[in-house]
Amino acid sequence: MAPFILLVLLCALSDRSDAFAAGGFGGGKKKAVKSKKKNKSVKKQPTINLFTPEGRLEHIRSRVDAADFSPLSNLILKRLDDGQIALDIDPNSIVVIDNFLGNDLITSMRAEALSLMPQMVPSQSTRWDEETQSVIPYEKKGVLSMQIEGGTAGYAASPRLVEYIVSLTNNLSRKLNQVLPDAYHLATEEQTNKLAVCLGDGSYYDKHIDNLGGSSDAGDQRKLTALIYLQPPNSHDGQPPYPNEKVEDDRRGGYF
């Protein structure tokens, strides 16, 4: 079973979010929601219906709310050489949640991902080249990828993937913003994303540089990466230890 991975890259809340939003979707004006009169009698909480967009969005929101993201709250404020205060986050502070969305929704999302494979292209990235002492582009071995687009056509092609990206961006950013200092809040409506599939036969990610190392005019807007594996629970016999990014020359980074 080829591993599909959907990455949602959350970004910093800033006045320059348009540069990042161009690579994803979201933003725009929120539609006013009319409040409904509530009956005085207490009604039993209805079962979430995964066959409707509203039900799926509510399911994702409830899973984010129930999840324990406490390892990400281990934040350290440090003073830089120029006197500025910066937020230092341990690159090894990760959260792993098994069976995050449940088998039914994951199976449907995987079916949508499979239908998009004809549109996927070899995945490109950049890495440091010791020989030339420079950043060079390269093609990942046995990996295809594409970006999930919003809008009418994008939603028609993969509604559940779009709903997941929108709901996760909003609800995960909102939850983490409760513990982040105000100056480091995450945007709740802008992100970028990537759907990737490893074809097997030695597929792997070299250690690589994301976001061009923050060298664009907009700076490094990416602050947090959320990955979801579109395989049913217990699809694999186990997983190797997560690479320790504090260890220099650790060549394990990113093998599947």
C-alpha positions in Angstrom: 0.0 0.0 0.0 1.7 3.2 -1.2 1.9 5.8 1.6 0.0 9.0 1.0 1.0 12.0 3.1 -0.9 15.3 3.3 1.2 18.1 4.7 -0.4 21.3 6.0 2.1 24.1 6.6 0.9 26.6 9.1 2.3 30.1 8.9 2.9 33.1 11.1 0.2 35.7 11.5 1.4 38.8 9.7 0.4 41.6 7.4 2.2 39.8 4.6 0.1 36.7 4.6 -0.9 37.2 1.0 2.5 35.9 -0.1 1.8 32.6 1.7 -1.9 32.4 0.9 -1.0 32.4 -2.8 0.5 28.9 -2.2 -2.6 27.6 -0.5 -6.1 28.8 0.0 -8.3 30.5 2.6 -8.5 34.1 3.6 -11.3 36.2 2.2 -14.2 37.5 4.1 -16.1 35.3 6.5 -19.8 34.8 5.8 -22.1 35.9 8.6 -23.7 33.0 10.4 -27.2 33.5 11.5 -27.8 32.3 15.0 -30.7 29.9 15.6 -33.0 30.1 18.5 -32.3 27.3 21.0 -35.0 25.3 22.6 -35.0 25.4 26.4 -35.2 21.6 26.6 -31.8 19.8 26.6 -31.4 17.7 23.4 -29.1 14.7 23.1 -25.9 15.4 21.2 -26.5 14.1 17.6 -24.1 11.6 16.1 -21.6 13.3 13.7 -22.6 12.5 10.1 -19.4 12.0 8.0 -21.6 12.0 4.8 -22.1 15.8 5.0 -19.5 18.6 4.8 -20.8 20.1 8.0 -20.4 16.7 9.8 -16.9 16.2 8.5 -15.8 19.7 9.5 -17.3 19.2 13.0 -15.6 15.8 13.3 -12.2 17.4 12.5 -12.8 20.2 14.9 -13.7 17.9 17.7 -10.6 15.7 17.1 -8.3 18.8 17.2 -10.0 19.9 20.5 -9.6 16.5 22.0 -6.0 16.0 21.0 -3.1 16.5 23.4 -0.6 19.0 21.8 1.2 19.7 25.1 4.7 18.8 23.7 4.4 21.8 21.3 3.8 24.1 24.2 7.4 23.7 25.4 8.4 27.1 24.3 11.5 29.1 25.2 11.9 32.9 24.8 15.6 33.8 24.1 17.4 37.1 23.5 19.3 37.4 20.2 22.6 39.2 19.8 20.8 42.3 18.5 18.7 42.5 21.7 15.5 41.2 20.0 13.4 38.5 21.7 12.8 35.4 19.7 10.8 32.2 20.2 12.9 29.1 20.3 11.1 25.9 19.6 12.8 22.5 20.0 12.8 21.0 16.5 12.3 17.6 18.1 9.1 18.7 19.8 6.6 16.6 17.9 3.2 15.3 18.6 2.1 11.9 17.3 -1.6 11.0 17.4 -2.6 7.5 16.3 -5.9 7.1 14.3 -6.5 10.8 14.4 -9.5 10.9 12.2 -10.8 7.4 12.3 -10.8 4.7 9.6 -14.0 5.9 7.7 -12.8 9.4 7.0 -9.2 8.4 6.3 -10.4 5.8 3.8 -12.5 8.4 1.9 -9.6 10.9 1.9 -7.2 8.2 0.6 -9.7 7.4 -2.3 -9.6 11.1 -3.2 -5.8 11.1 -3.1 -5.7 8.1 -5.4 -8.0 9.8 -7.9 -5.5 12.7 -8.1 -2.5 10.6 -8.9 -2.6 11.4 -12.7 -2.2 15.0 -11.8 0.9 14.5 -9.5 4.4 15.2 -10.7 7.9 14.2 -9.4 8.4 16.0 -6.1 11.1 18.8 -6.2 13.0 20.3 -3.3 16.3 21.8 -2.4 19.2 20.5 -0.3 22.7 21.6 0.7 25.5 20.3 -1.6 28.8 19.8 0.1 30.8 19.6 -3.2 29.6 23.0 -4.5 28.9 24.5 -1.0 25.6 25.8 -2.1 21.8 25.0 -2.1 20.8 23.0 -5.2 17.5 21.7 -6.5 16.9 18.0 -6.6 14.1 15.5 -7.3 13.1 13.2 -4.5 13.4 9.5 -5.3 10.2 7.7 -6.0 8.0 10.5 -4.7 5.1 12.3 -6.5 3.4 15.4 -5.2 0.9 18.1 -5.9 -0.8 21.0 -4.1 -4.5 20.7 -3.1 -6.3 23.7 -4.5 -9.4 25.4 -3.1 -12.1 27.0 -5.1 -15.0 25.4 -7.0 -12.9 23.1 -9.2 -10.5 22.1 -6.4 -13.4 21.3 -4.0 -15.2 19.3 -6.6 -12.1 17.2 -7.2 -11.3 16.4 -3.5 -13.9 17.8 -1.1 -12.7 15.9 2.0 -9.0 16.9 1.5 -10.0 20.5 1.1 -12.3 20.4 4.2 -9.5 18.8 6.2 -7.0 21.5 5.3 -9.4 24.3 6.0 -10.6 22.9 9.3 -7.2 21.8 10.6 -5.7 25.3 9.7 -8.4 27.1 11.6 -8.8 24.8 14.6 -5.2 23.8 15.2 -3.9 27.4 14.9 -6.7 28.6 17.2 -5.8 25.9 19.8 -2.1 26.6 19.7 -2.6 30.4 19.8 -4.0 29.9 23.3 -0.5 29.0 24.6 1.6 31.0 22.1 2.7 34.6 23.0 0.7 37.2 21.0 3.6 38.1 18.8 3.9 34.5 17.6 0.3 33.6 16.8 -0.4 31.4 13.8 -2.7 32.5 11.0 -6.0 30.7 11.2 -6.9 31.1 7.5 -3.7 31.0 5.5 -1.4 28.0 4.8 0.1 26.0 2.1 -0.1 22.3 1.6 1.3 19.3 -0.3 -0.1 15.9 -1.1 2.7 13.4 -1.6 2.9 9.7 -2.3 5.9 7.4 -2.0 5.9 4.8 -4.8 8.0 2.3 -3.0 11.2 0.6 -4.3 13.5 2.7 -2.2 11.5 5.9 -2.1 13.0 8.4 0.4 13.4 12.0 1.3 17.0 13.3 1.5 17.5 15.8 4.3 16.4 19.0 2.5 15.7 22.7 3.0 12.1 23.7 3.1 10.7 27.1 2.2 14.0 28.0 0.4 15.5 28.5 3.8 13.4 31.5 4.4 15.3 33.4 1.7 12.2 34.8 -0.2 11.0 38.4 0.1 8.3 37.3 2.5 10.8 35.6 4.8 10.3 32.2 6.5 6.5 32.2 7.0 6.3 28.5 7.7 6.2 27.8 11.4 4.6 24.4 11.9 4.1 21.4 9.8 1.1 19.0 10.3 1.3 15.6 8.5 -1.4 13.1 8.2 -0.8 9.6 6.7 -3.7 8.5 4.6 -3.4 4.8 5.5 -5.7 2.9 7.7 -4.5 2.4 11.3 -2.0 -0.4 11.8 -1.1 -0.5 8.1 2.6 -0.9 9.0 4.5 -3.1 11.4 6.1 -0.2 13.2 8.0 3.0 12.7 11.7 3.8 13.0 12.8 6.3 15.7 12.2 9.9 14.7 15.5 11.5 13.5 17.1 13.7 16.1 17.7 17.0 14.4 20.2 18.1 17.1 22.6 15.3 15.9 24.9 16.6 13.2 25.3 14.4 10.1 22.2 12.3 11.0 21.5 10.7 7.6 18.3 9.0 8.7 16.1 12.0 8.0 12.9 11.2 6.2 13.0 7.5 5.2 9.7 5.8 4.7 
